[in-house]
């Protein structure tokens, strides 16, 4: 009964938030609409971090690498080939997925803190390359004056901050919806099973490395698409947009929102951006301190994130049925081991 109430409350809150996001461009100024669009783009990268960290069990500090690859691919494509938004999003997602696929041999075999170090190194290496590849990226000066896009062929260009925000909102909603639907299938169950007990999943005959590889590439595609949205929102990019500060803020936002929650990644990113951008004007020089306090408070008070509710101490849990029990998951005899049906 309590779980049903919590589910309904979450649905109601999500509905109210979505409605607020839809009407936002008509009640805020241009500057706020631009910040909201950038927040949505960064939140989409946070979704890719949550997919890897919370769902697949691969903590990462390197999602800024496919994020940057997608952003620069979209910017170069928009200035030389096509100004159509769906084309740029597709190419940016492909660029992010390609970079993620190239780094698979480094990331997938590693575990724990080693993964964090490897992904951090990859992200910093990409930022260094972007800063030195002046002929394509503009170096540390970045790319300015990027042409506005049109969502589809034949439609007018997005000439206002409100229009760019609505376009960003539609793309983010579509991609987040696709991720949520995918995680409700057997794919999501397998990823969570590997996160909780990888050895058991391997012993059951599942190809865990293949699942993790597919997740890493998919997360790279999502981050790449977010890079295209950043270009739309800012119409300017530079390597500074993808440095270590951004990586740390992404992971912080995911932890605050709940590492295994896709919606929590968006909420966490919004909180982090609000502290970094809006409170910076109110408390100049103290935004990092507020962020640190927010992180510590979340870890101690809400260890599962602001979008998750802990089960009260002493509440009954559903017992795990023993093998052979009528409610136990079916297994198939494979000699010394059995196949885990997830």
C-alpha distance (Angstrom), angle and dihedral (degrees) to the residues before:
residue distance angle dihedral
X1 . . .
X2 3.80 . .
X3 3.82 91.6 .
X4 3.81 89.9 52.7
X5 3.80 91.0 51.8
X6 3.81 91.2 49.4
X7 3.80 90.4 49.2
X8 3.80 91.9 51.8
X9 3.79 91.8 47.5
X10 3.79 90.6 51.7
X11 3.80 91.4 49.5
X12 3.79 90.9 49.3
X13 3.81 92.7 48.4
X14 3.81 91.6 47.4
X15 3.81 90.4 50.3
X16 3.81 92.3 50.5
X17 3.82 91.9 47.2
X18 3.81 92.4 48.7
X19 3.80 91.1 48.8
X20 3.80 89.4 49.8
X21 3.79 91.4 50.9
X22 3.81 90.9 51.2
X23 3.82 94.7 52.1
X24 3.82 94.6 37.7
X25 3.83 98.0 94.6
X26 3.82 90.6 58.9
X27 3.81 95.5 51.4
X28 3.82 102.6 39.5
X29 3.79 133.3 61.6
X30 3.80 126.2 -105.0
X31 3.80 94.4 -96.5
X32 3.80 92.9 53.4
X33 3.80 91.2 46.3
X34 3.80 89.1 53.6
X35 3.82 91.3 50.1
X36 3.81 90.6 48.9
X37 3.81 90.7 51.7
X38 3.81 91.5 51.3
X39 3.80 89.4 46.5
X40 3.81 90.8 54.0
X41 3.81 90.7 50.0
X42 3.80 92.1 50.0
X43 3.80 89.8 44.3
X44 3.80 89.3 56.6
X45 3.80 88.9 55.5
X46 3.80 86.0 49.7
X47 3.81 88.1 56.2
X48 3.81 89.1 57.1
X49 3.83 89.5 49.2
X50 3.82 90.8 50.1
X51 3.80 90.1 48.4
X52 3.79 90.9 55.4
X53 3.81 100.4 34.1
X54 3.77 104.6 35.5
X55 3.80 104.2 25.4
X56 3.80 103.7 31.8
X57 3.81 97.2 28.0
X58 3.83 95.4 -123.8
X59 3.84 108.0 127.2
X60 3.78 111.3 -152.8
X61 3.78 141.3 -171.5
X62 3.78 94.1 176.7
X63 3.81 107.4 75.7
X64 3.78 88.5 107.9
X65 3.82 86.7 74.6
X66 3.85 97.0 67.5
X67 3.82 87.2 33.8
X68 3.81 89.1 60.1
X69 3.81 93.2 41.6
X70 3.79 90.6 54.7
X71 3.80 93.5 45.5
X72 3.81 95.3 51.8
X73 3.81 92.9 41.4
X74 3.80 89.3 53.5
X75 3.81 93.4 45.9
X76 3.81 94.0 49.5
X77 3.80 91.9 44.5
X78 3.81 91.6 49.2
X79 3.79 93.6 51.9
X80 3.80 97.3 44.3
X81 3.81 111.7 21.7
X82 3.81 120.3 13.4
X83 3.79 138.8 0.5
X84 3.83 93.6 -162.9
X85 3.79 111.3 122.3
X86 3.80 99.1 -144.8
X87 3.80 90.2 51.5
X88 3.78 91.6 51.0
X89 3.80 92.8 47.5
X90 3.82 90.7 50.2
X91 3.81 93.2 48.4
X92 3.82 91.8 45.2
X93 3.81 90.9 50.6
X94 3.80 89.5 49.5
X95 3.82 90.9 50.4
X96 3.80 91.7 50.3
X97 3.80 92.5 46.4
X98 3.81 91.3 48.2
X99 3.79 92.8 52.4
X100 3.81 90.2 47.3
X101 3.81 90.4 50.0
X102 3.82 91.5 51.2
X103 3.81 90.9 54.6
X104 3.83 95.4 46.7
X105 3.85 95.1 102.4
X106 3.81 89.3 56.3
X107 3.79 100.6 42.6
X108 3.81 109.6 33.8
X109 3.85 99.5 57.0
X110 3.82 92.2 49.1
X111 3.79 126.2 84.2
X112 3.80 139.5 -166.8
X113 3.78 121.0 -8.4
X114 3.80 90.9 -4.4
X115 3.81 89.4 65.9
X116 3.80 90.1 52.9
X117 3.79 91.5 52.0
X118 3.80 94.1 46.2
X119 3.80 94.3 47.7
X120 3.80 91.3 45.4
X121 3.81 89.8 52.5
X122 3.82 90.8 49.3
X123 3.79 91.3 51.1
X124 3.80 93.3 48.8
X125 3.81 91.5 46.2
X126 3.80 90.9 53.8
X127 3.82 91.0 49.6
X128 3.81 89.9 50.9
X129 3.81 92.0 50.5
X130 3.80 91.1 48.9
X131 3.79 91.0 51.4
X132 3.81 92.8 52.9
X133 3.82 100.5 38.9
X134 3.81 93.0 82.0
X135 3.80 96.9 160.2
X136 3.81 91.0 65.2
X137 3.80 107.5 19.3
X138 3.79 101.4 31.5
X139 3.80 89.5 -119.6
X140 3.77 119.2 -114.0
X141 3.83 89.3 -22.2
X142 3.78 89.3 67.7
X143 3.79 129.9 -154.8
X144 3.80 116.0 -57.6
X145 3.78 133.6 -179.6
X146 3.80 94.3 37.2
X147 3.78 110.3 -179.6
X148 3.83 118.2 -109.2
X149 3.78 116.3 -108.3
X150 3.78 135.2 -129.9
X151 3.84 115.1 -135.0
X152 3.82 95.4 -134.2
X153 3.77 138.1 1.7
X154 3.80 111.9 -71.6
X155 3.81 95.9 17.4
X156 3.83 122.7 115.3
X157 3.78 119.8 -99.7
X158 3.80 120.0 -94.4
X159 3.79 98.8 -105.3
X160 3.82 100.4 165.0
X161 3.80 134.9 59.4
X162 3.80 90.0 -121.3
X163 3.80 92.1 55.3
X164 3.81 92.3 46.9
X165 3.80 90.2 49.2
X166 3.81 93.2 51.9
X167 3.81 90.8 48.5
X168 3.82 89.9 51.0
X169 3.80 91.1 48.0
X170 3.81 92.7 52.1
X171 3.81 93.7 49.2
X172 3.81 93.3 45.6
X173 3.81 91.8 47.7
X174 3.82 91.3 50.3
X175 3.81 94.3 48.8
X176 3.81 95.0 43.2
X177 3.80 89.9 48.4
X178 3.80 90.2 52.0
X179 3.81 91.1 50.4
X180 3.80 92.2 49.0
X181 3.79 92.0 49.7
X182 3.80 91.4 48.6
X183 3.80 92.5 50.4
X184 3.80 90.0 54.5
X185 3.80 90.3 61.7
X186 3.79 130.4 75.7
X187 3.79 88.6 -83.1
X188 3.79 91.5 66.8
X189 3.80 91.8 46.9
X190 3.79 91.8 51.7
X191 3.80 92.6 49.1
X192 3.80 92.4 50.4
X193 3.79 91.0 45.7
X194 3.81 90.2 53.5
X195 3.79 90.6 47.9
X196 3.82 92.2 51.6
X197 3.81 99.3 40.7
X198 3.79 115.0 2.2
X199 3.80 95.3 169.5
X200 3.79 92.5 54.9
X201 3.79 91.5 48.7
X202 3.81 90.8 50.5
X203 3.80 91.3 48.0
X204 3.80 88.5 53.2
X205 3.80 90.9 61.7
X206 3.81 99.4 -101.7
X207 3.80 120.1 142.5
X208 3.79 97.9 -126.1
X209 3.80 94.3 173.6
X210 3.81 89.9 56.6
X211 3.81 91.6 51.0
X212 3.79 92.0 49.2
X213 3.80 91.8 46.6
X214 3.79 91.7 52.6
X215 3.80 91.0 47.8
X216 3.80 92.1 49.1
X217 3.81 92.0 51.4
X218 3.82 92.2 45.1
X219 3.80 90.9 50.1
X220 3.80 88.8 50.1
X221 3.81 89.9 53.3
X222 3.81 91.3 50.8
X223 3.81 91.8 49.3
X224 3.81 90.2 47.1
X225 3.80 91.2 53.2
X226 3.81 88.1 50.3
X227 3.80 88.2 55.3
X228 3.79 89.7 58.4
X229 3.81 89.6 52.3
X230 3.80 90.5 51.0
X231 3.79 89.0 56.6
X232 3.80 90.1 51.1
X233 3.80 92.8 48.9
X234 3.82 98.6 44.1
X235 3.81 104.0 24.1
X236 3.79 83.6 -150.1
X237 3.80 133.2 73.0
X238 3.78 135.6 179.2
X239 3.82 135.6 171.3
X240 3.82 88.0 -98.9
X241 3.82 88.4 72.1
X242 3.82 90.3 65.8
X243 3.81 104.6 40.1
X244 3.79 130.8 121.1
X245 3.81 91.8 -80.7
X246 3.79 89.9 63.2
X247 3.82 91.9 46.5
X248 3.79 91.5 51.6
X249 3.80 92.6 46.4
X250 3.80 90.7 50.9
X251 3.79 93.4 52.3
X252 3.81 90.3 43.5
X253 3.79 90.9 51.9
X254 3.80 92.0 49.7
X255 3.81 91.8 49.6
X256 3.81 91.0 48.8
X257 3.80 92.7 47.9
X258 3.81 95.6 41.9
X259 3.79 122.5 -83.5
X260 3.80 94.9 -123.3
X261 3.81 95.4 43.9
X262 3.80 121.4 93.4
X263 3.79 91.6 -167.1
X264 3.79 89.2 45.0
X265 3.80 89.9 58.8
X266 3.80 89.3 59.4
X267 3.81 92.2 46.0
X268 3.80 91.9 47.4
X269 3.79 92.2 49.0
X270 3.81 90.3 50.7
X271 3.82 91.5 51.2
X272 3.78 92.6 48.1
X273 3.81 93.3 48.1
X274 3.80 90.8 47.0
X275 3.79 91.0 53.7
X276 3.79 94.3 42.8
X277 3.81 98.9 44.8
X278 3.78 109.1 23.0
X279 3.79 102.0 33.8
X280 3.79 89.9 44.3
X281 3.79 87.9 73.6
X282 3.81 92.7 47.4
X283 3.81 95.5 42.3
X284 3.80 105.6 25.7
X285 3.78 111.8 -158.2
X286 3.80 93.7 8.0
X287 3.83 101.1 82.4
X288 3.86 93.3 98.8
X289 3.81 89.4 50.9
X290 3.81 91.1 51.7
X291 3.79 90.4 47.7
X292 3.78 91.1 51.7
X293 3.80 91.7 48.7
X294 3.81 90.2 48.7
X295 3.79 90.5 51.4
X296 3.83 94.2 48.5
X297 3.81 92.1 46.2
X298 3.79 91.6 50.3
X299 3.79 93.8 48.8
X300 3.81 92.9 50.9
X301 3.80 101.3 34.9
X302 3.80 102.0 30.8
X303 3.81 107.9 20.9
X304 3.81 91.1 169.5
X305 3.81 93.0 50.5
X306 3.78 135.4 -100.3
X307 3.79 92.8 -74.9
X308 3.80 94.6 53.6
X309 3.77 127.0 74.2
X310 3.79 118.8 -150.1
X311 3.77 119.1 -130.1
X312 3.82 109.2 -106.9
X313 3.79 114.8 -103.1
X314 3.77 110.4 -97.2
X315 3.81 95.3 21.2
X316 3.78 114.7 135.2
X317 3.77 119.1 -99.0
X318 3.74 125.9 -152.9
X319 3.79 106.0 -102.9
X320 3.78 119.3 -122.8
X321 3.81 107.1 -117.9
X322 3.77 116.6 -123.9
X323 3.83 120.3 -118.2
X324 3.78 109.9 -79.4
X325 3.80 94.1 27.0
X326 3.83 113.7 127.7
X327 3.83 90.5 -118.0
X328 3.79 94.7 48.2
X329 3.80 119.8 110.3
X330 3.81 111.9 -94.1
X331 3.78 116.8 -104.5
X332 3.74 134.2 -168.2
X333 3.77 121.9 -136.9
X334 3.79 113.0 -112.6
X335 3.78 99.8 166.8
X336 3.79 111.8 -100.4
X337 3.80 93.1 7.2
X338 3.76 136.7 37.9
X339 3.76 132.7 -141.6
X340 3.76 116.3 -104.4
X341 3.75 110.9 -133.1
X342 3.79 105.2 -148.6
